[in-house]
Amino acid sequence: MKREGEIRIPSGCAIAAVISKAGKMMTGEKIIKAMEPMHDRSNGLGGGFAAYGIYPDYKDFYAFHMFFDCRDTRKKCEAFLKEHFEIVKGEIIPTRKIPEITDEPIIWRYFVTPLKSVLADLQLDEKEFVARTVVKINTEMSGSYVFSSGKNMGTFKAVGFPEDVGKFYKLDEYEGYSWTAHGRYPTNTPGWWGGAHPFTLLDFSVVHNGEISSYDANRRFIEMFGYKCNLQTDTEVITYILDYLVRRQGLTLGEAASVIAAPFWSTIESKTDKYDKEKHKYLRTVFPNLLVTGPFSIVLGFEGGLMALNDRLKLRSMVVGEKDDKVFIASEEAAIRVMEPEAENIWSPAGGEPVIVKVKEGKF
C-alpha cells in the first residue's frame, strides 16, 4: 500500500483562462491543450469551456445553449420560447463523435431576443427577463436545461475530461477573444452534464476549484431574490451571487470581490485610508450572507473581460502570466506554459486579491 507522500493528491479541479486585451481572436485549440498537464486534477466527471466573441453574426441576440432529455421535451420548451422570444435561429450544436464522451443528451442552441410586447407587459428590462426565463426553464421544465444564455458567447460542457470535451464540441473551429476552461473533480455532488462547469447566467460564467462551506447560507440568501440553485453543485451559487451584486446591485467587480472574499475585520480596521475602510465596513455589513467561505479559486468570465479570485486565505492554487497582449490564468504554471512557452511575469495573486483584465474598449 502506498503511504502519504508517495502518491500525488491533487487539490481537486483544474481551471485555466486566456484573454487578449487587444481583442484578438483565438481558436479553442490552446485552451484545450492547457488542460492536458492538469489531467490528474479531474476525474472525468465533468469538463467544460466558455468562449467570448464566438458569435459575431448573432452578437445582438442571446445564445441559449440547451440540454434536452428527449425530442418531446425539446418541442415543449421550444413552444414556450416562441411565446416569449423571437427565435432567429435554432439548431443542433455541432459535435464530434468520440468514444470518450457517452450518453449525451440532445444539445441545441437558439439565438433569441425577447418580444417587446412581453417586456412591455411585464415592465422588465430584457436582461432581467432573460435571467428569469433561464431560472424558470431550469426549475420548472423537467428535462430542459439552459446552460448558457449570454450574447456573443457560449458555454460548452459535458461529462468527461476537459480535453475530450473540447474535441467533442469542435472548439478548435471556434474563435474568441477570451476563453475559460474547467476540469472537474466532484467530491460532494454528482457528475452529470448540467453539473459540469462553467456555470453561467447571461454573459457571466464561472469556473471554480474548491468547495463552498458557506453554501447553505449563500443559497438561502440568494434564493430570496428569485434565483434557484437546482443544478446539484455548490459552484452554481457563485454565478448568481455575482449577477446579483454586479448587475442588480450595481457594484464594481472589485467591490463584488470584496463581498465574496471579504477582508477580515481586523484587516479592515488596520486600513489607513478612511474611504477604503468605510467602504469595506459597509460591504461586510450589508452583504454578510454573501461571504463565500472555504477553499476556492475562481475565474469569472464576462463580456469584455475576466476576473480571477482566490479565497481570502488562498487555500487553492492559482497562477497568472502575461505575454504581449495576452493574460493567462491557471491552477498550475505548466498549463500557462502550454499556452505560451515564453510567458512572463508569472505570479500568484494573494488571497482575496482580484485580478481583473479587460479588453480595450471597442476591440471586441
Buried (B, 14 or more C-beta within 10 A) or exposed (E): EEEEEEEEEBBBBBBBBBBBBEBBBBBBBBBBBBBBBBBEBBBBBBBBBBBBBBBEEBBEBBBBBBBBBEEEBBEBBBEBBBEBBEBEEBEEBEBBEEEBBEEBBBBBBBBBBBBEEBBEEEEBEBBBBBBBBBBBBBEEBEBBBBBBBBBBBBBBBBBBBBBBBBBBBBBBEBBBBBBBBBBBBBEEBEBBBBBBBBBBBBBBBBBBBBBBBBBEBBBEBBBEEBBBBEBBBBBBBBBBBBBBBBBEBEBEBEBBBBBBBBBEEEEBEEBEEEEEBEBBBEBBEEBEBBBBBBBBBBBBBBBBBBBBBBBBBBBBBBBBBBBEBBBBBBBBBEBBBBBBEEBEEEEEBEBBBBBBBBBEEEBB
